[in-house]
Amino acid sequence: MSPKSSEQFAQMRSDSRQKILESALEIFALKGYHSSSMAAVARNAGISKGLIYNYFQSKEELLFAIFDYLLQIFDSFAPEHLGNDPLTQLRVMTELSFDMIRRGDKHYRFVTGIITQPALQDLVRNYAGKVMHGKLRQFFSLFEQLGFPDPEQAAYSYAAIMDGIGLGYIAMGEEYPIEGMKAFVIETFCKKQAS
């Protein structure tokens, strides 16, 4: 057996880090940040607790690494990756968001759970605020291009409705009228305004 190359070691390290992030995301989403331990994250990932500390010095550092990881995922849905037409961009982003909500996606559950935990609000407020402002600016730009009279209000309204739909679906499950709400959002927001 030949020794591993530096590229192979780098890939193994990247894979291990990814496994830890996914595991922590799942555990934090299910149990909450304060009720989760690094040992539980390690067990869920199928690795030793000590290995986690080779990548993250603390649970707080791991929490912020998850936020960075989620930003990378959400950035792949950014309008600039979806073509030049603002209507298509908004529609695709809306469809992807509904798909995440419908799947009970752990990413969505994590963000919702972390942001709504009172004990964590001070810790994550600045970070989450920057993320939210960045996303709202993207939507502001799309609504501006679509000719909405008040693009900022449209962006905040869109975000609030999508958040409410996600929470409603988490609370009610299959009883929630997800398809009707999707049609409402598309009909209300995914259109060019009359000049």
PAMI-825507 format. One record per atom (N, C-alpha, C): residue in one letter; atom name; x, y, z. Coordinates in steps of 0.05 Angstrom, whole numbers, plus 32768, in hexadecimal, padded with zeros to 4 digits. Atoms other than C-alpha are relative to their C-alpha. Layout:
% residues N
res; atom; x; y; z
A; CA; X; Y; Z
...
% end
This chain:
% residues 195
res; atom; x; y; z
M; N; 8011; 7FE9; 8000
M; CA; 8000; 8000; 8000
M; C; 8012; 8019; 8000
S; N; 7FEF; 7FE8; 8002
S; CA; 801E; 8043; 7FEB
S; C; 7FF6; 8015; 8013
P; N; 8008; 7FEA; 7FED
P; CA; 801F; 807F; 801A
P; C; 7FED; 8013; 7FF2
K; N; 8013; 7FED; 800B
K; CA; 7FE8; 80B2; 8011
K; C; 800E; 801A; 7FF8
S; N; 7FF5; 7FE7; 8009
S; CA; 7FF7; 80F1; 7FEB
S; C; 7FF4; 8017; 8011
S; N; 800A; 7FE8; 7FF1
S; CA; 7FED; 8137; 8008
S; C; 7FE3; 8007; 7FF7
E; N; 801B; 7FFB; 800A
E; CA; 7FAF; 813E; 7FDB
E; C; 7FEC; 7FED; 800D
Q; N; 8011; 8013; 7FF3
Q; CA; 7F92; 80FE; 7FF8
Q; C; 7FFB; 8007; 801D
F; N; 8004; 7FF8; 7FE4
F; CA; 7F9E; 8116; 803F
F; C; 7FEE; 8018; 8002
A; N; 8011; 7FE8; 8000
A; CA; 7F7F; 8159; 802E
A; C; 7FE2; 7FF8; 7FFB
Q; N; 801B; 8009; 8006
Q; CA; 7F42; 8135; 8012
Q; C; 7FF4; 7FF2; 8018
M; N; 800A; 800E; 7FE8
M; CA; 7F3C; 8108; 804F
M; C; 7FF9; 8014; 8016
R; N; 8005; 7FEB; 7FEC
R; CA; 7F40; 8146; 807C
R; C; 7FE7; 800F; 7FF9
S; N; 8018; 7FF2; 8009
S; CA; 7F0B; 8169; 8053
S; C; 7FE7; 7FEF; 8005
D; N; 8016; 8013; 7FFD
D; CA; 7EDE; 812B; 8055
D; C; 7FF9; 7FFE; 801E
S; N; 8005; 8002; 7FE3
S; CA; 7EE6; 8125; 80A1
S; C; 7FF3; 801A; 800B
R; N; 800C; 7FE6; 7FF8
R; CA; 7ED6; 816F; 80AB
R; C; 7FE3; 8001; 7FF8
Q; N; 801B; 8000; 800B
Q; CA; 7E99; 8168; 807F
Q; C; 7FEE; 7FEE; 8010
K; N; 8010; 8013; 7FF0
K; CA; 7E81; 812B; 80A6
K; C; 7FF9; 800C; 801B
I; N; 8005; 7FF4; 7FE5
I; CA; 7E88; 8151; 80E8
I; C; 7FEB; 8016; 7FFD
L; N; 8014; 7FEB; 8004
L; CA; 7E62; 818D; 80CD
L; C; 7FE4; 7FF6; 7FFC
E; N; 801A; 800B; 8006
E; CA; 7E29; 8163; 80B2
E; C; 7FF5; 7FF3; 801A
S; N; 8008; 800D; 7FE8
S; CA; 7E26; 813C; 80F3
S; C; 7FF7; 8015; 8015
A; N; 8007; 7FEB; 7FEC
A; CA; 7E26; 817B; 811F
A; C; 7FE6; 800E; 7FF8
L; N; 8019; 7FF3; 800A
L; CA; 7DF1; 819B; 80F3
L; C; 7FE8; 7FEF; 8007
E; N; 8017; 8012; 7FFA
E; CA; 7DC4; 815F; 80FC
E; C; 7FFA; 7FFF; 801E
I; N; 8004; 8002; 7FE3
I; CA; 7DCF; 8159; 8147
I; C; 7FF6; 801B; 800B
F; N; 800A; 7FE6; 7FF6
F; CA; 7DC7; 81A4; 8154
F; C; 7FE4; 8006; 7FF7
A; N; 801B; 7FFC; 800A
A; CA; 7D88; 81A5; 8129
A; C; 7FEC; 7FF0; 8010
L; N; 8013; 8012; 7FF2
L; CA; 7D69; 816A; 814F
L; C; 7FFF; 8006; 801E
K; N; 7FFF; 7FFE; 7FE2
K; CA; 7D80; 8178; 8197
K; C; 8003; 801D; 8009
G; N; 7FFA; 7FE5; 7FF7
G; CA; 7D8F; 81C2; 8197
G; C; 801E; 8003; 8007
Y; N; 7FE3; 7FFB; 7FFC
Y; CA; 7DD4; 81E1; 81A0
Y; C; 8008; 7FF9; 801C
H; N; 7FF8; 8003; 7FE4
H; CA; 7DD6; 81E1; 81EC
H; C; 7FFD; 7FE3; 800A
S; N; 8004; 801C; 7FF8
S; CA; 7DBC; 8199; 81F2
S; C; 8012; 7FED; 7FF1
S; N; 7FEE; 8011; 8010
S; CA; 7DEF; 817F; 81C1
S; C; 801D; 8001; 800C
S; N; 7FE4; 8001; 7FF6
S; CA; 7E36; 8169; 81D3
S; C; 8012; 7FF8; 7FE8
M; N; 7FEC; 8007; 8015
M; CA; 7E75; 8160; 81AA
M; C; 8001; 7FE1; 7FFF
A; N; 8000; 801D; 8000
A; CA; 7E72; 8116; 81BF
A; C; 7FE9; 7FF5; 7FEF
A; N; 8017; 8009; 8010
A; CA; 7E2C; 810F; 81A0
A; C; 8006; 8005; 7FE2
V; N; 7FF9; 7FFA; 801C
V; CA; 7E45; 8130; 8160
V; C; 8014; 7FEB; 7FF6
A; N; 7FED; 8014; 8008
A; CA; 7E80; 8100; 815E
A; C; 7FF3; 7FE5; 7FFC
R; N; 800E; 801A; 8003
R; CA; 7E54; 80C3; 816A
R; C; 7FEF; 7FFF; 7FE6
N; N; 8011; 7FFF; 8018
N; CA; 7E24; 80D9; 8133
N; C; 8011; 7FFF; 7FE6
A; N; 7FEE; 8000; 8018
A; CA; 7E5F; 80E3; 8103
A; C; 8010; 7FE6; 7FFE
G; N; 7FF1; 8019; 8000
G; CA; 7E7D; 80A0; 8116
G; C; 801E; 8004; 8002
I; N; 7FE4; 7FFA; 7FFC
I; CA; 7EBF; 80BF; 812C
I; C; 8005; 8003; 801E
S; N; 7FFA; 7FFC; 7FE3
S; CA; 7EE4; 80C9; 816E
S; C; 7FFC; 801E; 8006
K; N; 8004; 7FE5; 7FF7
K; CA; 7ED5; 8107; 8197
K; C; 8019; 8011; 7FFC
G; N; 7FE7; 7FF2; 8003
G; CA; 7F1E; 8119; 8195
G; C; 8005; 800B; 7FE4
L; N; 7FFC; 7FF8; 801C
L; CA; 7F1E; 811D; 8149
L; C; 7FF2; 801B; 7FFB
I; N; 800E; 7FE6; 8005
I; CA; 7EEB; 8156; 814B
I; C; 8011; 8017; 8008
Y; N; 7FEF; 7FEA; 7FF6
Y; CA; 7F1C; 8180; 8173
Y; C; 8018; 8005; 7FEF
N; N; 7FEB; 7FFA; 8014
N; CA; 7F4F; 8179; 813B
N; C; 7FF6; 8014; 7FEB
Y; N; 800C; 7FEE; 8014
Y; CA; 7F1E; 81A2; 8111
Y; C; 7FF3; 8019; 800D
F; N; 800F; 7FEA; 7FF2
F; CA; 7EF7; 81CD; 8143
F; C; 8007; 8001; 801D
Q; N; 7FF7; 7FFE; 7FE4
Q; CA; 7F10; 81E7; 8186
Q; C; 7FE9; 7FFF; 8014
S; N; 8016; 7FFF; 7FED
S; CA; 7ECB; 81EF; 81A4
S; C; 7FE5; 7FFC; 7FF1
K; N; 801A; 8004; 800B
K; CA; 7E81; 81E3; 8199
K; C; 7FF7; 801A; 7FF2
E; N; 8007; 7FE6; 800C
E; CA; 7E79; 822E; 818B
E; C; 800D; 8003; 7FE5
E; N; 7FF2; 7FFE; 801A
E; CA; 7EAE; 822B; 8154
E; C; 7FF2; 7FEE; 7FEC
L; N; 800E; 8012; 8011
L; CA; 7E8A; 81EF; 8137
L; C; 7FE5; 800C; 7FF6
L; N; 8019; 7FF3; 8008
L; CA; 7E48; 8216; 8137
L; C; 8005; 8014; 7FEA
F; N; 7FFB; 7FEC; 8015
F; CA; 7E66; 824F; 810F
F; C; 800B; 7FF3; 7FE6
A; N; 7FF8; 800E; 8018
A; CA; 7E87; 821E; 80E0
A; C; 7FE8; 7FF5; 7FF1
I; N; 8018; 800A; 800D
I; CA; 7E42; 8201; 80D2
I; C; 7FF3; 8017; 7FF1
F; N; 800B; 7FE9; 800E
F; CA; 7E29; 8247; 80C2
F; C; 800F; 8006; 7FE6
D; N; 7FF0; 7FFB; 8018
D; CA; 7E63; 8250; 8091
D; C; 7FFA; 7FEB; 7FEB
Y; N; 8007; 8016; 8012
Y; CA; 7E53; 820C; 8073
Y; C; 7FE5; 8004; 7FF2
L; N; 801A; 7FFB; 800B
L; CA; 7E0A; 821E; 806A
L; C; 8000; 8017; 7FED
L; N; 7FFD; 7FE9; 8012
L; CA; 7E1E; 8260; 804A
L; C; 8009; 7FF6; 7FE5
Q; N; 7FF6; 800B; 8019
Q; CA; 7E44; 8239; 8016
Q; C; 7FEA; 7FF2; 7FF0
I; N; 8016; 800D; 800D
I; CA; 7E07; 820E; 8008
I; C; 7FEC; 8014; 7FF5
F; N; 8014; 7FEC; 8008
F; CA; 7DD8; 824A; 8005
F; C; 800B; 8011; 7FE9
D; N; 7FF4; 7FF1; 8015
D; CA; 7E09; 826F; 7FD9
D; C; 7FFF; 7FF2; 7FE5
S; N; 8003; 800E; 8019
S; CA; 7E03; 8238; 7FA6
S; C; 7FE4; 8005; 7FF3
F; N; 801A; 7FF8; 800A
F; CA; 7DBA; 824F; 7FA0
F; C; 7FFF; 801D; 7FFA
A; N; 8000; 7FE3; 8004
A; CA; 7DCF; 8297; 7F97
A; C; 7FF8; 8006; 7FE4
P; N; 800A; 7FF9; 801B
P; CA; 7DAF; 82BB; 7F5C
P; C; 8014; 7FFF; 7FEA
E; N; 7FEC; 8000; 8016
E; CA; 7DF0; 82C2; 7F36
E; C; 8006; 7FE5; 7FF5
H; N; 7FFB; 801B; 800A
H; CA; 7DF4; 8276; 7F30
H; C; 7FE8; 7FF5; 7FF1
L; N; 8019; 8009; 800C
L; CA; 7DAE; 8272; 7F13
L; C; 7FF9; 800E; 7FE6
G; N; 8005; 7FF3; 801A
G; CA; 7DB5; 8299; 7ED2
G; C; 7FFC; 801E; 8004
N; N; 8002; 7FE3; 7FFF
N; CA; 7DA8; 82E2; 7EC2
N; C; 7FE3; 800B; 8004
D; N; 801B; 7FF7; 7FFF
D; CA; 7D5C; 82E6; 7EC3
D; C; 7FF7; 8001; 801E
P; N; 8008; 7FFE; 7FE4
P; CA; 7D44; 8300; 7F08
P; C; 7FE7; 7FEF; 8007
L; N; 8019; 800F; 7FFB
L; CA; 7D00; 82DE; 7F01
L; C; 8007; 7FE2; 8003
T; N; 7FF7; 801C; 7FFE
T; CA; 7D21; 829A; 7EF4
T; C; 8010; 7FFC; 801A
Q; N; 7FF0; 8002; 7FE7
Q; CA; 7D52; 82A6; 7F2E
Q; C; 7FEE; 7FFD; 8018
L; N; 8012; 8000; 7FE9
L; CA; 7D1A; 82B5; 7F5F
L; C; 7FEF; 7FE7; 8000
R; N; 8011; 8018; 8002
R; CA; 7CEF; 827C; 7F47
R; C; 8010; 7FE7; 8009
V; N; 7FEF; 8017; 7FF9
V; CA; 7D28; 8249; 7F4D
V; C; 8007; 8000; 801D
M; N; 7FFA; 7FFE; 7FE4
M; CA; 7D3C; 8263; 7F91
M; C; 7FE8; 7FF9; 8011
T; N; 8018; 8007; 7FF2
T; CA; 7CF4; 825D; 7FA8
T; C; 7FFA; 7FE2; 7FFF
E; N; 8004; 801C; 8003
E; CA; 7CED; 8217; 7F8D
E; C; 8013; 7FF0; 8012
L; N; 7FEC; 800E; 7FEF
L; CA; 7D2E; 8201; 7FB0
L; C; 7FF9; 8003; 801D
S; N; 8007; 7FFC; 7FE4
S; CA; 7D17; 8220; 7FF1
S; C; 7FE8; 7FEE; 8008
F; N; 8016; 8011; 7FF9
F; CA; 7CD5; 81FB; 7FEF
F; C; 8008; 7FE3; 8000
D; N; 7FF6; 801C; 7FFF
D; CA; 7CFA; 81BA; 7FDF
D; C; 800D; 7FFB; 801B
M; N; 7FF3; 8003; 7FE6
M; CA; 7D25; 81C5; 801D
M; C; 7FEC; 7FFE; 8017
I; N; 8015; 8000; 7FEB
I; CA; 7CE8; 81D4; 8049
I; C; 7FF2; 7FE5; 7FFF
R; N; 8010; 8018; 8003
R; CA; 7CC2; 8198; 802E
R; C; 800F; 7FE7; 800A
R; N; 7FEF; 8017; 7FF7
R; CA; 7CFC; 8168; 803C
R; C; 8005; 8001; 801E
G; N; 7FF9; 7FFE; 7FE3
G; CA; 7D00; 8180; 8084
G; C; 801E; 8002; 8002
D; N; 7FE3; 7FFF; 8003
D; CA; 7D46; 8190; 8071
D; C; 800E; 8008; 801A
K; N; 7FF2; 7FFB; 7FE7
K; CA; 7D77; 818E; 80AB
K; C; 800D; 801C; 8000
H; N; 7FF4; 7FE5; 8002
H; CA; 7D97; 81CE; 8091
H; C; 7FEC; 8015; 8009
Y; N; 8016; 7FED; 7FF9
Y; CA; 7D55; 81F3; 8097
Y; C; 7FF9; 7FFE; 801D
R; N; 8007; 8005; 7FE4
R; CA; 7D45; 81D4; 80DA
R; C; 8016; 800C; 8012
F; N; 7FEA; 7FF5; 7FF0
F; CA; 7D8A; 81E7; 80F4
F; C; 7FFE; 801E; 8003
V; N; 8001; 7FE3; 7FFF
V; CA; 7D85; 8230; 80E1
V; C; 7FE8; 800A; 8010
T; N; 8018; 7FF8; 7FF1
T; CA; 7D3E; 8236; 80FC
T; C; 8004; 7FFB; 801D
G; N; 7FFC; 8007; 7FE4
G; CA; 7D50; 8213; 813C
G; C; 8014; 8012; 800E
I; N; 7FEB; 7FEF; 7FF4
I; CA; 7D8F; 823B; 8149
I; C; 7FF7; 801C; 8004
I; N; 8008; 7FE4; 7FFF
I; CA; 7D72; 827F; 813A
I; C; 7FEB; 8004; 8015
T; N; 8016; 7FFC; 7FED
T; CA; 7D36; 8273; 8167
T; C; 8006; 7FF8; 801C
Q; N; 7FF9; 8007; 7FE5
Q; CA; 7D5C; 825A; 81A4
Q; C; 8009; 8019; 800F
P; N; 7FFA; 7FE7; 7FF2
P; CA; 7D5C; 8295; 81D5
P; C; 801C; 8001; 800B
A; N; 7FE5; 8000; 7FF5
A; CA; 7D9D; 8280; 81F6
A; C; 8016; 8004; 7FEC
L; N; 7FEC; 7FFE; 8015
L; CA; 7DC1; 8282; 81B3
L; C; 7FFD; 801B; 7FF1
Q; N; 8005; 7FE8; 8011
Q; CA; 7DA4; 82C3; 8197
Q; C; 8017; 8014; 8001
D; N; 7FE9; 7FED; 7FFF
D; CA; 7DDC; 82EF; 81B1
D; C; 8018; 7FF6; 7FF2
L; N; 7FE9; 800D; 800D
L; CA; 7E10; 82BE; 8198
L; C; 7FFF; 8002; 7FE2
V; N; 8002; 8002; 801D
V; CA; 7DF5; 82B9; 8152
V; C; 7FF5; 8019; 7FF2
R; N; 800E; 7FE9; 800C
R; CA; 7DD2; 82FC; 8148
R; C; 8012; 800E; 7FEB
N; N; 7FEF; 7FF1; 8013
N; CA; 7E0D; 8320; 8127
N; C; 8005; 7FEF; 7FE7
Y; N; 7FF9; 8011; 8017
Y; CA; 7E1F; 82E5; 80FB
Y; C; 7FE7; 7FFB; 7FEF
A; N; 8019; 8005; 800F
A; CA; 7DD7; 82D3; 80E8
A; C; 7FF6; 801A; 7FF3
G; N; 8009; 7FE6; 800B
G; CA; 7DC8; 831D; 80DD
G; C; 800F; 8006; 7FE6
K; N; 7FF1; 7FFB; 8018
K; CA; 7E00; 8323; 80AA
K; C; 7FF7; 7FEE; 7FE9
V; N; 800A; 8013; 8014
V; CA; 7DE8; 82E5; 8086
V; C; 7FE5; 8009; 7FF5
M; N; 801B; 7FF8; 8008
M; CA; 7DA0; 82FD; 8085
M; C; 8001; 8019; 7FEF
H; N; 7FFE; 7FE8; 8010
H; CA; 7DB3; 8342; 806C
H; C; 800B; 7FFB; 7FE4
G; N; 7FF5; 8007; 801A
G; CA; 7DDC; 8323; 8034
G; C; 7FEB; 7FF3; 7FEF
K; N; 8015; 800D; 800F
K; CA; 7DA2; 82F7; 801F
K; C; 7FEA; 8014; 7FF8
L; N; 8015; 7FEC; 8006
L; CA; 7D70; 8330; 8024
L; C; 8009; 8013; 7FEA
R; N; 7FF6; 7FEF; 8015
R; CA; 7D9D; 835B; 7FF8
R; C; 7FFD; 7FF2; 7FE5
Q; N; 8004; 800F; 8019
Q; CA; 7D9B; 8324; 7FC3
Q; C; 7FE3; 8002; 7FF7
F; N; 801C; 7FFE; 8007
F; CA; 7D4F; 8323; 7FC6
F; C; 7FF8; 801D; 7FF9
F; N; 8006; 7FE4; 8006
F; CA; 7D4C; 836F; 7FC7
F; C; 8007; 8006; 7FE3
S; N; 7FF8; 7FFB; 801C
S; CA; 7D73; 8370; 7F86
S; C; 7FED; 7FF2; 7FEC
L; N; 8012; 800E; 8012
L; CA; 7D46; 833B; 7F66
L; C; 7FE5; 800F; 7FFE
F; N; 801A; 7FF2; 8001
F; CA; 7D06; 8360; 7F7A
F; C; 8003; 801B; 7FF3
E; N; 7FFB; 7FE7; 800E
E; CA; 7D25; 83A1; 7F61
E; C; 8000; 7FFC; 7FE2
Q; N; 7FFF; 8006; 801C
Q; CA; 7D34; 8382; 7F1E
Q; C; 7FE4; 7FF8; 7FF5
L; N; 801A; 8008; 8009
L; CA; 7CED; 8366; 7F1B
L; C; 7FEC; 8017; 8001
G; N; 8011; 7FE8; 8000
G; CA; 7CD1; 83AD; 7F25
G; C; 7FED; 8003; 8017
F; N; 8011; 7FFC; 7FE9
F; CA; 7CB2; 83A6; 7F6A
F; C; 8003; 801C; 800A
P; N; 7FFE; 7FE4; 7FF8
P; CA; 7CA1; 83EC; 7F83
P; C; 8011; 8005; 8019
D; N; 7FEF; 7FFE; 7FE8
D; CA; 7CC3; 83E0; 7FC7
D; C; 800F; 7FE5; 8003
P; N; 7FF1; 8019; 8000
P; CA; 7CF7; 83A9; 7FBC
P; C; 8009; 7FF7; 801C
E; N; 7FF7; 8008; 7FE5
E; CA; 7D0F; 83AB; 8004
E; C; 7FE9; 7FF4; 8010
Q; N; 8017; 800B; 7FF2
Q; CA; 7CC9; 83A0; 8020
Q; C; 7FF9; 7FE4; 7FF4
A; N; 8006; 801A; 800E
A; CA; 7CBE; 8368; 7FEC
A; C; 8014; 7FEB; 800A
A; N; 7FEC; 8014; 7FF6
A; CA; 7CFF; 8346; 8003
A; C; 7FFA; 7FF7; 801C
Y; N; 8006; 8008; 7FE4
Y; CA; 7CED; 8349; 804D
Y; C; 7FE6; 7FF0; 8001
S; N; 8019; 800F; 8000
S; CA; 7CA6; 8331; 803E
S; C; 8004; 7FE4; 7FF6
Y; N; 7FFA; 801A; 800B
Y; CA; 7CBF; 82F8; 8013
Y; C; 800E; 7FEE; 8015
A; N; 7FF1; 800F; 7FEC
A; CA; 7CF0; 82E2; 8049
A; C; 7FEE; 7FF8; 8018
A; N; 8012; 8006; 7FEA
A; CA; 7CBC; 82E7; 8080
A; C; 7FEC; 7FEA; 7FF9
I; N; 8013; 8015; 8009
I; CA; 7C8A; 82BE; 8059
I; C; 800D; 7FE5; 7FFE
M; N; 7FF2; 8019; 8003
M; CA; 7CBD; 8289; 8048
M; C; 8007; 7FF4; 801C
D; N; 7FFA; 8009; 7FE4
D; CA; 7CD3; 8285; 8092
D; C; 7FE7; 7FF4; 800D
G; N; 8019; 800A; 7FF5
G; CA; 7C8A; 827E; 80A7
G; C; 7FF7; 7FE6; 7FF4
I; N; 8007; 8019; 800D
I; CA; 7C7E; 8248; 8074
I; C; 8011; 7FE9; 800B
G; N; 7FEE; 8015; 7FF5
G; CA; 7CBA; 8221; 808D
G; C; 7FF8; 7FF8; 801C
L; N; 8008; 8006; 7FE5
L; CA; 7CA4; 8226; 80D5
L; C; 7FE5; 7FF1; 8001
G; N; 801A; 800E; 8002
G; CA; 7C5D; 8213; 80C3
G; C; 8002; 7FE3; 7FF7
Y; N; 7FFC; 801B; 8009
Y; CA; 7C74; 81D6; 809E
Y; C; 800D; 7FEE; 8015
I; N; 7FF4; 800F; 7FEA
I; CA; 7CA1; 81C1; 80D7
I; C; 7FEB; 7FF8; 8015
A; N; 8014; 8005; 7FEB
A; CA; 7C67; 81C8; 8108
A; C; 7FEA; 7FED; 7FF7
M; N; 8017; 800F; 8009
M; CA; 7C30; 81A9; 80DD
M; C; 8006; 7FE8; 7FEF
G; N; 7FF9; 8017; 8011
G; CA; 7C54; 8179; 80AF
G; C; 7FEE; 8000; 7FE7
E; N; 800F; 8004; 8019
E; CA; 7C2B; 815D; 8076
E; C; 7FE4; 800E; 8000
E; N; 801A; 7FF2; 7FFE
E; CA; 7BEC; 8181; 808F
E; C; 8003; 801D; 7FF6
Y; N; 7FFB; 7FE4; 8009
Y; CA; 7C0C; 81C4; 807B
Y; C; 7FFC; 8002; 7FE2
P; N; 8006; 7FFD; 801D
P; CA; 7BF4; 81DD; 8037
P; C; 8018; 800A; 7FF0
I; N; 7FE6; 7FF7; 800B
I; CA; 7C3B; 81E0; 801B
I; C; 7FFD; 8007; 7FE2
E; N; 8003; 7FFA; 801D
E; CA; 7C27; 81DD; 7FD1
E; C; 7FF0; 801A; 7FFB
G; N; 8010; 7FE7; 8002
G; CA; 7BF3; 8214; 7FDA
G; C; 8011; 8018; 8007
M; N; 7FEE; 7FEA; 7FF8
M; CA; 7C26; 8240; 7FFD
M; C; 8015; 8005; 7FEB
K; N; 7FEC; 7FFD; 8015
K; CA; 7C59; 8233; 7FC7
K; C; 7FF3; 800F; 7FE8
A; N; 800E; 7FF2; 8016
A; CA; 7C26; 8248; 7F92
A; C; 7FFC; 801E; 8007
F; N; 8005; 7FE4; 7FF6
F; CA; 7C16; 8287; 7FBC
F; C; 801A; 8010; 7FFD
V; N; 7FE6; 7FF2; 8001
V; CA; 7C60; 829A; 7FC2
V; C; 8008; 8006; 7FE3
I; N; 7FF9; 7FFD; 801C
I; CA; 7C6D; 828F; 7F78
I; C; 7FEF; 8015; 7FF2
E; N; 8012; 7FED; 800D
E; CA; 7C2F; 82B6; 7F63
E; C; 8004; 801C; 800B
T; N; 7FFD; 7FE6; 7FF3
T; CA; 7C3D; 82EF; 7F94
T; C; 801B; 800D; 7FF9
F; N; 7FE5; 7FF4; 8003
F; CA; 7C88; 82F8; 7F8A
F; C; 800F; 7FFA; 7FE6
C; N; 7FF1; 8008; 8018
C; CA; 7CA1; 82D3; 7F4C
C; C; 7FF3; 800B; 7FE7
K; N; 800B; 7FF3; 8018
K; CA; 7C88; 8305; 7F19
K; C; 800B; 801C; 7FFD
K; N; 7FF8; 7FE5; 8005
K; CA; 7C9C; 8345; 7EF8
K; C; 7FE9; 8013; 8006
Q; N; 8015; 7FED; 7FF9
Q; CA; 7C76; 8382; 7F0F
Q; C; 7FFA; 8011; 7FE7
A; N; 8008; 7FEF; 8016
A; CA; 7C4F; 83AD; 7EDE
A; C; 800F; 801B; 8001
S; N; 7FF1; 7FE6; 8000
S; CA; 7C75; 83EB; 7EC8
S; C; 7FEF; 8017; 8004
% end
